[in-house]
């Protein structure tokens, strides 16, 4: 089976799993969710000149395992297919563009470029892969995890960029 067929199958399973997860089934030791989104971008130097177009189909899978009340594991995978004339325009100015997509700064290289061309790239990355232990107020996590700048009722560091007057 080709990798693209496997990914399409996993997308269908993730979408179905999300719908079933909202029903009244008993909680499980396993949770599998995901989503698919389509991001489009258009830009230009001068309005009357050629426009630069890009499209990204972004998919995420999240698998969680709860073997006990205090221990959990999380694996999160992101798949992206980016295409458009913007890719080829950037490659002309930055020939090493494709190497940026394959760059993984983690201890383990968990990023894979499946296909690339002059105007497209298809890649997958395990950007979350961790174990967590919680007991009372103590919480410890080991592995790749999402960095959250902070969640608060009034202000977070992210508000520097998204200011809002309460």
PyMOL commands that place a pseudoatom at each C-alpha (Angstrom):
pseudoatom trace, name=CA, resn=UNK, resi=1, chain=A, elem=C, hetatm=0, pos=[0.000, 0.000, 0.000]
pseudoatom trace, name=CA, resn=UNK, resi=2, chain=A, elem=C, hetatm=0, pos=[1.359, 3.425, -0.934]
pseudoatom trace, name=CA, resn=UNK, resi=3, chain=A, elem=C, hetatm=0, pos=[2.029, 6.028, 1.827]
pseudoatom trace, name=CA, resn=UNK, resi=4, chain=A, elem=C, hetatm=0, pos=[-0.564, 8.382, 0.324]
pseudoatom trace, name=CA, resn=UNK, resi=5, chain=A, elem=C, hetatm=0, pos=[-3.214, 5.645, 0.523]
pseudoatom trace, name=CA, resn=UNK, resi=6, chain=A, elem=C, hetatm=0, pos=[-2.337, 5.014, 4.177]
pseudoatom trace, name=CA, resn=UNK, resi=7, chain=A, elem=C, hetatm=0, pos=[-2.623, 8.710, 5.010]
pseudoatom trace, name=CA, resn=UNK, resi=8, chain=A, elem=C, hetatm=0, pos=[-6.003, 9.006, 3.274]
pseudoatom trace, name=CA, resn=UNK, resi=9, chain=A, elem=C, hetatm=0, pos=[-7.219, 5.977, 5.225]
pseudoatom trace, name=CA, resn=UNK, resi=10, chain=A, elem=C, hetatm=0, pos=[-5.995, 7.489, 8.502]
pseudoatom trace, name=CA, resn=UNK, resi=11, chain=A, elem=C, hetatm=0, pos=[-7.778, 10.766, 7.697]
pseudoatom trace, name=CA, resn=UNK, resi=12, chain=A, elem=C, hetatm=0, pos=[-11.047, 8.880, 7.260]
pseudoatom trace, name=CA, resn=UNK, resi=13, chain=A, elem=C, hetatm=0, pos=[-10.489, 6.985, 10.519]
pseudoatom trace, name=CA, resn=UNK, resi=14, chain=A, elem=C, hetatm=0, pos=[-9.606, 10.196, 12.413]
pseudoatom trace, name=CA, resn=UNK, resi=15, chain=A, elem=C, hetatm=0, pos=[-12.696, 11.982, 11.168]
pseudoatom trace, name=CA, resn=UNK, resi=16, chain=A, elem=C, hetatm=0, pos=[-14.923, 9.028, 12.063]
pseudoatom trace, name=CA, resn=UNK, resi=17, chain=A, elem=C, hetatm=0, pos=[-13.241, 8.679, 15.461]
pseudoatom trace, name=CA, resn=UNK, resi=18, chain=A, elem=C, hetatm=0, pos=[-13.953, 12.327, 16.292]
pseudoatom trace, name=CA, resn=UNK, resi=19, chain=A, elem=C, hetatm=0, pos=[-17.645, 11.875, 15.533]
pseudoatom trace, name=CA, resn=UNK, resi=20, chain=A, elem=C, hetatm=0, pos=[-17.879, 8.672, 17.572]
pseudoatom trace, name=CA, resn=UNK, resi=21, chain=A, elem=C, hetatm=0, pos=[-15.956, 10.272, 20.444]
pseudoatom trace, name=CA, resn=UNK, resi=22, chain=A, elem=C, hetatm=0, pos=[-18.792, 12.750, 20.967]
pseudoatom trace, name=CA, resn=UNK, resi=23, chain=A, elem=C, hetatm=0, pos=[-21.368, 10.041, 21.561]
pseudoatom trace, name=CA, resn=UNK, resi=24, chain=A, elem=C, hetatm=0, pos=[-22.310, 8.435, 24.871]
pseudoatom trace, name=CA, resn=UNK, resi=25, chain=A, elem=C, hetatm=0, pos=[-19.796, 5.568, 24.781]
pseudoatom trace, name=CA, resn=UNK, resi=26, chain=A, elem=C, hetatm=0, pos=[-17.933, 4.717, 27.988]
pseudoatom trace, name=CA, resn=UNK, resi=27, chain=A, elem=C, hetatm=0, pos=[-14.555, 6.453, 28.298]
pseudoatom trace, name=CA, resn=UNK, resi=28, chain=A, elem=C, hetatm=0, pos=[-11.687, 4.362, 27.021]
pseudoatom trace, name=CA, resn=UNK, resi=29, chain=A, elem=C, hetatm=0, pos=[-8.011, 4.044, 27.789]
pseudoatom trace, name=CA, resn=UNK, resi=30, chain=A, elem=C, hetatm=0, pos=[-7.439, 5.176, 24.196]
pseudoatom trace, name=CA, resn=UNK, resi=31, chain=A, elem=C, hetatm=0, pos=[-8.458, 8.357, 22.380]
pseudoatom trace, name=CA, resn=UNK, resi=32, chain=A, elem=C, hetatm=0, pos=[-7.825, 8.981, 18.681]
pseudoatom trace, name=CA, resn=UNK, resi=33, chain=A, elem=C, hetatm=0, pos=[-8.772, 12.323, 17.140]
pseudoatom trace, name=CA, resn=UNK, resi=34, chain=A, elem=C, hetatm=0, pos=[-7.763, 14.447, 14.209]
pseudoatom trace, name=CA, resn=UNK, resi=35, chain=A, elem=C, hetatm=0, pos=[-8.789, 17.087, 11.746]
pseudoatom trace, name=CA, resn=UNK, resi=36, chain=A, elem=C, hetatm=0, pos=[-8.191, 18.320, 8.210]
pseudoatom trace, name=CA, resn=UNK, resi=37, chain=A, elem=C, hetatm=0, pos=[-8.035, 21.964, 7.182]
pseudoatom trace, name=CA, resn=UNK, resi=38, chain=A, elem=C, hetatm=0, pos=[-7.306, 23.820, 3.974]
pseudoatom trace, name=CA, resn=UNK, resi=39, chain=A, elem=C, hetatm=0, pos=[-5.274, 27.052, 4.151]
pseudoatom trace, name=CA, resn=UNK, resi=40, chain=A, elem=C, hetatm=0, pos=[-4.990, 29.303, 1.111]
pseudoatom trace, name=CA, resn=UNK, resi=41, chain=A, elem=C, hetatm=0, pos=[-2.661, 32.242, 0.578]
pseudoatom trace, name=CA, resn=UNK, resi=42, chain=A, elem=C, hetatm=0, pos=[-2.445, 34.873, -2.146]
pseudoatom trace, name=CA, resn=UNK, resi=43, chain=A, elem=C, hetatm=0, pos=[0.092, 37.677, -2.411]
pseudoatom trace, name=CA, resn=UNK, resi=44, chain=A, elem=C, hetatm=0, pos=[1.525, 40.143, -4.876]
pseudoatom trace, name=CA, resn=UNK, resi=45, chain=A, elem=C, hetatm=0, pos=[4.256, 42.758, -5.270]
pseudoatom trace, name=CA, resn=UNK, resi=46, chain=A, elem=C, hetatm=0, pos=[2.109, 45.012, -7.446]
pseudoatom trace, name=CA, resn=UNK, resi=47, chain=A, elem=C, hetatm=0, pos=[-1.614, 44.430, -7.828]
pseudoatom trace, name=CA, resn=UNK, resi=48, chain=A, elem=C, hetatm=0, pos=[-1.451, 44.384, -11.643]
pseudoatom trace, name=CA, resn=UNK, resi=49, chain=A, elem=C, hetatm=0, pos=[1.547, 41.984, -11.763]
pseudoatom trace, name=CA, resn=UNK, resi=50, chain=A, elem=C, hetatm=0, pos=[1.516, 38.210, -11.325]
pseudoatom trace, name=CA, resn=UNK, resi=51, chain=A, elem=C, hetatm=0, pos=[0.060, 36.987, -8.047]
pseudoatom trace, name=CA, resn=UNK, resi=52, chain=A, elem=C, hetatm=0, pos=[1.704, 34.352, -5.871]
pseudoatom trace, name=CA, resn=UNK, resi=53, chain=A, elem=C, hetatm=0, pos=[-0.655, 31.573, -4.812]
pseudoatom trace, name=CA, resn=UNK, resi=54, chain=A, elem=C, hetatm=0, pos=[-0.220, 28.813, -2.274]
pseudoatom trace, name=CA, resn=UNK, resi=55, chain=A, elem=C, hetatm=0, pos=[-2.491, 26.160, -0.829]
pseudoatom trace, name=CA, resn=UNK, resi=56, chain=A, elem=C, hetatm=0, pos=[-1.837, 23.954, 2.203]
pseudoatom trace, name=CA, resn=UNK, resi=57, chain=A, elem=C, hetatm=0, pos=[-3.857, 20.913, 3.161]
pseudoatom trace, name=CA, resn=UNK, resi=58, chain=A, elem=C, hetatm=0, pos=[-3.038, 20.357, 6.818]
pseudoatom trace, name=CA, resn=UNK, resi=59, chain=A, elem=C, hetatm=0, pos=[-4.000, 17.234, 8.739]
pseudoatom trace, name=CA, resn=UNK, resi=60, chain=A, elem=C, hetatm=0, pos=[-3.391, 16.264, 12.374]
pseudoatom trace, name=CA, resn=UNK, resi=61, chain=A, elem=C, hetatm=0, pos=[-3.710, 12.939, 14.171]
pseudoatom trace, name=CA, resn=UNK, resi=62, chain=A, elem=C, hetatm=0, pos=[-3.642, 12.738, 17.964]
pseudoatom trace, name=CA, resn=UNK, resi=63, chain=A, elem=C, hetatm=0, pos=[-3.419, 9.422, 19.785]
pseudoatom trace, name=CA, resn=UNK, resi=64, chain=A, elem=C, hetatm=0, pos=[-3.664, 9.395, 23.586]
pseudoatom trace, name=CA, resn=UNK, resi=65, chain=A, elem=C, hetatm=0, pos=[-3.264, 6.462, 25.935]
pseudoatom trace, name=CA, resn=UNK, resi=66, chain=A, elem=C, hetatm=0, pos=[-4.305, 6.434, 29.599]
pseudoatom trace, name=CA, resn=UNK, resi=67, chain=A, elem=C, hetatm=0, pos=[-2.958, 3.210, 31.162]
pseudoatom trace, name=CA, resn=UNK, resi=68, chain=A, elem=C, hetatm=0, pos=[-3.771, 4.476, 34.693]
pseudoatom trace, name=CA, resn=UNK, resi=69, chain=A, elem=C, hetatm=0, pos=[-5.217, 7.491, 36.495]
pseudoatom trace, name=CA, resn=UNK, resi=70, chain=A, elem=C, hetatm=0, pos=[-1.738, 9.039, 36.854]
pseudoatom trace, name=CA, resn=UNK, resi=71, chain=A, elem=C, hetatm=0, pos=[0.074, 8.093, 33.627]
pseudoatom trace, name=CA, resn=UNK, resi=72, chain=A, elem=C, hetatm=0, pos=[-0.676, 9.098, 30.048]
pseudoatom trace, name=CA, resn=UNK, resi=73, chain=A, elem=C, hetatm=0, pos=[1.061, 9.063, 26.666]
pseudoatom trace, name=CA, resn=UNK, resi=74, chain=A, elem=C, hetatm=0, pos=[0.470, 11.314, 23.679]
pseudoatom trace, name=CA, resn=UNK, resi=75, chain=A, elem=C, hetatm=0, pos=[1.566, 10.963, 20.044]
pseudoatom trace, name=CA, resn=UNK, resi=76, chain=A, elem=C, hetatm=0, pos=[0.677, 13.777, 17.650]
pseudoatom trace, name=CA, resn=UNK, resi=77, chain=A, elem=C, hetatm=0, pos=[1.410, 13.686, 13.934]
pseudoatom trace, name=CA, resn=UNK, resi=78, chain=A, elem=C, hetatm=0, pos=[1.044, 16.529, 11.458]
pseudoatom trace, name=CA, resn=UNK, resi=79, chain=A, elem=C, hetatm=0, pos=[0.804, 15.989, 7.696]
pseudoatom trace, name=CA, resn=UNK, resi=80, chain=A, elem=C, hetatm=0, pos=[1.050, 18.860, 5.222]
pseudoatom trace, name=CA, resn=UNK, resi=81, chain=A, elem=C, hetatm=0, pos=[0.696, 19.098, 1.465]
pseudoatom trace, name=CA, resn=UNK, resi=82, chain=A, elem=C, hetatm=0, pos=[1.747, 22.557, 0.252]
pseudoatom trace, name=CA, resn=UNK, resi=83, chain=A, elem=C, hetatm=0, pos=[1.542, 23.519, -3.404]
pseudoatom trace, name=CA, resn=UNK, resi=84, chain=A, elem=C, hetatm=0, pos=[1.385, 26.575, -5.631]
pseudoatom trace, name=CA, resn=UNK, resi=85, chain=A, elem=C, hetatm=0, pos=[3.486, 28.973, -7.652]
pseudoatom trace, name=CA, resn=UNK, resi=86, chain=A, elem=C, hetatm=0, pos=[4.618, 30.701, -4.438]
pseudoatom trace, name=CA, resn=UNK, resi=87, chain=A, elem=C, hetatm=0, pos=[6.761, 27.638, -3.616]
pseudoatom trace, name=CA, resn=UNK, resi=88, chain=A, elem=C, hetatm=0, pos=[8.590, 27.829, -6.959]
pseudoatom trace, name=CA, resn=UNK, resi=89, chain=A, elem=C, hetatm=0, pos=[8.998, 31.623, -6.637]
pseudoatom trace, name=CA, resn=UNK, resi=90, chain=A, elem=C, hetatm=0, pos=[10.565, 31.281, -3.165]
pseudoatom trace, name=CA, resn=UNK, resi=91, chain=A, elem=C, hetatm=0, pos=[12.830, 28.444, -4.387]
pseudoatom trace, name=CA, resn=UNK, resi=92, chain=A, elem=C, hetatm=0, pos=[14.288, 30.758, -7.030]
pseudoatom trace, name=CA, resn=UNK, resi=93, chain=A, elem=C, hetatm=0, pos=[15.377, 33.168, -4.285]
pseudoatom trace, name=CA, resn=UNK, resi=94, chain=A, elem=C, hetatm=0, pos=[16.129, 30.491, -1.664]
pseudoatom trace, name=CA, resn=UNK, resi=95, chain=A, elem=C, hetatm=0, pos=[17.287, 27.238, -3.320]
pseudoatom trace, name=CA, resn=UNK, resi=96, chain=A, elem=C, hetatm=0, pos=[17.597, 25.486, 0.053]
pseudoatom trace, name=CA, resn=UNK, resi=97, chain=A, elem=C, hetatm=0, pos=[13.845, 25.950, 0.762]
pseudoatom trace, name=CA, resn=UNK, resi=98, chain=A, elem=C, hetatm=0, pos=[13.064, 22.210, 0.673]
pseudoatom trace, name=CA, resn=UNK, resi=99, chain=A, elem=C, hetatm=0, pos=[15.743, 21.496, 3.286]
pseudoatom trace, name=CA, resn=UNK, resi=100, chain=A, elem=C, hetatm=0, pos=[13.806, 23.754, 5.716]
pseudoatom trace, name=CA, resn=UNK, resi=101, chain=A, elem=C, hetatm=0, pos=[10.764, 21.492, 5.398]
pseudoatom trace, name=CA, resn=UNK, resi=102, chain=A, elem=C, hetatm=0, pos=[12.889, 18.438, 6.277]
pseudoatom trace, name=CA, resn=UNK, resi=103, chain=A, elem=C, hetatm=0, pos=[14.578, 20.150, 9.263]
pseudoatom trace, name=CA, resn=UNK, resi=104, chain=A, elem=C, hetatm=0, pos=[13.768, 18.609, 12.655]
pseudoatom trace, name=CA, resn=UNK, resi=105, chain=A, elem=C, hetatm=0, pos=[15.540, 20.260, 15.624]
pseudoatom trace, name=CA, resn=UNK, resi=106, chain=A, elem=C, hetatm=0, pos=[14.559, 17.522, 18.088]
pseudoatom trace, name=CA, resn=UNK, resi=107, chain=A, elem=C, hetatm=0, pos=[16.799, 14.883, 19.624]
pseudoatom trace, name=CA, resn=UNK, resi=108, chain=A, elem=C, hetatm=0, pos=[15.303, 12.382, 17.151]
pseudoatom trace, name=CA, resn=UNK, resi=109, chain=A, elem=C, hetatm=0, pos=[14.532, 13.239, 13.534]
pseudoatom trace, name=CA, resn=UNK, resi=110, chain=A, elem=C, hetatm=0, pos=[10.783, 12.563, 13.357]
pseudoatom trace, name=CA, resn=UNK, resi=111, chain=A, elem=C, hetatm=0, pos=[10.084, 14.524, 10.142]
pseudoatom trace, name=CA, resn=UNK, resi=112, chain=A, elem=C, hetatm=0, pos=[9.817, 12.938, 6.711]
pseudoatom trace, name=CA, resn=UNK, resi=113, chain=A, elem=C, hetatm=0, pos=[9.428, 14.603, 3.314]
pseudoatom trace, name=CA, resn=UNK, resi=114, chain=A, elem=C, hetatm=0, pos=[7.494, 12.075, 1.221]
pseudoatom trace, name=CA, resn=UNK, resi=115, chain=A, elem=C, hetatm=0, pos=[7.454, 13.986, -2.058]
pseudoatom trace, name=CA, resn=UNK, resi=116, chain=A, elem=C, hetatm=0, pos=[8.742, 17.309, -3.343]
pseudoatom trace, name=CA, resn=UNK, resi=117, chain=A, elem=C, hetatm=0, pos=[8.862, 19.141, -6.627]
pseudoatom trace, name=CA, resn=UNK, resi=118, chain=A, elem=C, hetatm=0, pos=[9.276, 22.588, -8.077]
pseudoatom trace, name=CA, resn=UNK, resi=119, chain=A, elem=C, hetatm=0, pos=[5.883, 23.761, -6.812]
pseudoatom trace, name=CA, resn=UNK, resi=120, chain=A, elem=C, hetatm=0, pos=[4.869, 21.308, -4.065]
pseudoatom trace, name=CA, resn=UNK, resi=121, chain=A, elem=C, hetatm=0, pos=[5.998, 19.450, -0.956]
pseudoatom trace, name=CA, resn=UNK, resi=122, chain=A, elem=C, hetatm=0, pos=[4.306, 16.681, 1.065]
pseudoatom trace, name=CA, resn=UNK, resi=123, chain=A, elem=C, hetatm=0, pos=[5.646, 15.985, 4.557]
pseudoatom trace, name=CA, resn=UNK, resi=124, chain=A, elem=C, hetatm=0, pos=[4.809, 14.382, 7.887]
pseudoatom trace, name=CA, resn=UNK, resi=125, chain=A, elem=C, hetatm=0, pos=[6.113, 15.152, 11.354]
pseudoatom trace, name=CA, resn=UNK, resi=126, chain=A, elem=C, hetatm=0, pos=[5.627, 13.683, 14.811]
pseudoatom trace, name=CA, resn=UNK, resi=127, chain=A, elem=C, hetatm=0, pos=[5.637, 17.012, 16.629]
pseudoatom trace, name=CA, resn=UNK, resi=128, chain=A, elem=C, hetatm=0, pos=[4.199, 15.626, 19.881]
pseudoatom trace, name=CA, resn=UNK, resi=129, chain=A, elem=C, hetatm=0, pos=[5.412, 12.419, 21.471]
pseudoatom trace, name=CA, resn=UNK, resi=130, chain=A, elem=C, hetatm=0, pos=[5.473, 12.377, 25.262]
pseudoatom trace, name=CA, resn=UNK, resi=131, chain=A, elem=C, hetatm=0, pos=[4.672, 10.651, 28.520]
pseudoatom trace, name=CA, resn=UNK, resi=132, chain=A, elem=C, hetatm=0, pos=[3.087, 12.409, 31.483]
pseudoatom trace, name=CA, resn=UNK, resi=133, chain=A, elem=C, hetatm=0, pos=[2.784, 11.595, 35.179]
pseudoatom trace, name=CA, resn=UNK, resi=134, chain=A, elem=C, hetatm=0, pos=[0.393, 13.504, 37.453]
pseudoatom trace, name=CA, resn=UNK, resi=135, chain=A, elem=C, hetatm=0, pos=[-0.363, 13.011, 41.129]
pseudoatom trace, name=CA, resn=UNK, resi=136, chain=A, elem=C, hetatm=0, pos=[-2.128, 15.734, 43.069]
pseudoatom trace, name=CA, resn=UNK, resi=137, chain=A, elem=C, hetatm=0, pos=[-0.423, 19.042, 42.242]
pseudoatom trace, name=CA, resn=UNK, resi=138, chain=A, elem=C, hetatm=0, pos=[2.681, 17.326, 40.859]
pseudoatom trace, name=CA, resn=UNK, resi=139, chain=A, elem=C, hetatm=0, pos=[2.968, 17.021, 37.086]
pseudoatom trace, name=CA, resn=UNK, resi=140, chain=A, elem=C, hetatm=0, pos=[5.948, 15.807, 35.037]
pseudoatom trace, name=CA, resn=UNK, resi=141, chain=A, elem=C, hetatm=0, pos=[6.173, 15.346, 31.281]
pseudoatom trace, name=CA, resn=UNK, resi=142, chain=A, elem=C, hetatm=0, pos=[9.004, 13.860, 29.208]
pseudoatom trace, name=CA, resn=UNK, resi=143, chain=A, elem=C, hetatm=0, pos=[9.310, 14.023, 25.438]
pseudoatom trace, name=CA, resn=UNK, resi=144, chain=A, elem=C, hetatm=0, pos=[8.142, 16.311, 22.655]
pseudoatom trace, name=CA, resn=UNK, resi=145, chain=A, elem=C, hetatm=0, pos=[5.239, 18.437, 23.720]
pseudoatom trace, name=CA, resn=UNK, resi=146, chain=A, elem=C, hetatm=0, pos=[3.382, 21.551, 22.710]
pseudoatom trace, name=CA, resn=UNK, resi=147, chain=A, elem=C, hetatm=0, pos=[4.725, 24.766, 24.157]
pseudoatom trace, name=CA, resn=UNK, resi=148, chain=A, elem=C, hetatm=0, pos=[1.895, 26.875, 25.530]
pseudoatom trace, name=CA, resn=UNK, resi=149, chain=A, elem=C, hetatm=0, pos=[2.774, 30.461, 26.331]
pseudoatom trace, name=CA, resn=UNK, resi=150, chain=A, elem=C, hetatm=0, pos=[0.163, 30.554, 29.038]
pseudoatom trace, name=CA, resn=UNK, resi=151, chain=A, elem=C, hetatm=0, pos=[-3.544, 30.456, 29.683]
pseudoatom trace, name=CA, resn=UNK, resi=152, chain=A, elem=C, hetatm=0, pos=[-5.022, 32.990, 32.041]
pseudoatom trace, name=CA, resn=UNK, resi=153, chain=A, elem=C, hetatm=0, pos=[-8.298, 34.739, 32.670]
pseudoatom trace, name=CA, resn=UNK, resi=154, chain=A, elem=C, hetatm=0, pos=[-7.068, 38.245, 31.809]
pseudoatom trace, name=CA, resn=UNK, resi=155, chain=A, elem=C, hetatm=0, pos=[-3.647, 38.319, 30.126]
pseudoatom trace, name=CA, resn=UNK, resi=156, chain=A, elem=C, hetatm=0, pos=[-1.195, 35.952, 28.469]
pseudoatom trace, name=CA, resn=UNK, resi=157, chain=A, elem=C, hetatm=0, pos=[2.199, 36.637, 26.865]
pseudoatom trace, name=CA, resn=UNK, resi=158, chain=A, elem=C, hetatm=0, pos=[0.514, 36.021, 23.520]
pseudoatom trace, name=CA, resn=UNK, resi=159, chain=A, elem=C, hetatm=0, pos=[-1.487, 39.219, 24.111]
pseudoatom trace, name=CA, resn=UNK, resi=160, chain=A, elem=C, hetatm=0, pos=[1.593, 41.195, 23.061]
pseudoatom trace, name=CA, resn=UNK, resi=161, chain=A, elem=C, hetatm=0, pos=[0.655, 40.191, 19.509]
pseudoatom trace, name=CA, resn=UNK, resi=162, chain=A, elem=C, hetatm=0, pos=[-3.139, 39.952, 19.971]
pseudoatom trace, name=CA, resn=UNK, resi=163, chain=A, elem=C, hetatm=0, pos=[-3.943, 42.848, 22.263]
pseudoatom trace, name=CA, resn=UNK, resi=164, chain=A, elem=C, hetatm=0, pos=[-7.467, 43.169, 23.612]
pseudoatom trace, name=CA, resn=UNK, resi=165, chain=A, elem=C, hetatm=0, pos=[-8.909, 45.639, 26.108]
pseudoatom trace, name=CA, resn=UNK, resi=166, chain=A, elem=C, hetatm=0, pos=[-10.924, 43.983, 28.862]
for i in range(1, 166): cmd.bond("trace and resi %d" % i, "trace and resi %d" % (i + 1))
show_as sticks, trace
zoom trace
